[in-house]
């Protein structure tokens, strides 16, 4: 019995968790391009799909532990929210302070979600400064 199956068995005994082997996926995180490519995983004689990236709690995780795709998607989301409230931000009826509050409460949180865990290079930092 593999270590993974043992863990599933123990969890199943204590917590009665039901899992769907066809929807279960796994990802090996490494800076090495070939890490985990040789290994395959099976649960109850069903092969488990290996993926290169997936979205977890709204954050894109990659097997190379790279954040370029996450930054790109956050920039797109921030721009989408900016354009959705652009008519408010360009209105002459609202004060500058209110427009800043709209920016800080609607646009910035969408853009900065998960940024506390990002490790940035200078190139990525320069890319983010435009926002």
BELVENRA-V250489 format. One line per field, one symbol per residue. ss: DSSP state (h for helix, s for strand, l for the rest). psi: psi as a letter, one per 40 degrees, with the letter a starting at -180 (. if undefined). burial: # if it has 9 or more other ideal C-beta (glycine too) atoms within 8 Angstrom, else .. Layout:
ss=???
psi=???
burial=???
This chain:
ss=llhhhhhhhhhhhhhlllllllllssllllllllllllllsssllsssssllssssllsssslllllhhhhhhhhhhhhhhhhhlhhhhllllllhhhhhhhhhhhhhhhhhllhhhllllhhhhhhhhll
psi=hiddddddddddddefhhihddehiihhhiehdeheddiiiihfehihhhidiihhfehhhieefiedddddddddddddddddeddddeiediiddddddddddddddddeheedehhiiddddddddd.
burial=....##.##.##........#..#####.#..........#.#....#.##.#.....#####...#.###.###.##..##..#..##....#....#..##..###.##.##...#.....##.##...
